[in-house]
């Protein structure tokens, strides 16, 4: 009887892990990632914050690279487009950095993902 219970617990655990790979759950998980990227989360885990910083660094490096092109080529026609694209990428990277550094306003009352204090 005990082996059947263990087997059933293992099966339920596997079902719960695989549930995130089917259609409605992937949509829900994708929207939560998008919300985290754009709005941030004061209770985000350190690894999530580190990933967001890496993502922000990617956009920052792209902004620097695209913004430096007109200086390298003595401002040819279309340099304004380069600067506007670089500005957009810079603002996007700043937004991601802000979200990565967003902290809880009340650090004493941290609530975990399950809603427990």
Secondary structure, 3 states (H helix, E strand, C coil): CHHHHHHHHHHHHHHHHHHHHCHHHHHHHHHHHHHHHHHCCCCCCHHHHHHHHHHHHHHHHHHHHHHHHHHHCCCCCCHHHHHHHHHHHHHHHHHHHHHHHCCCCCCCCCCCCCCCC
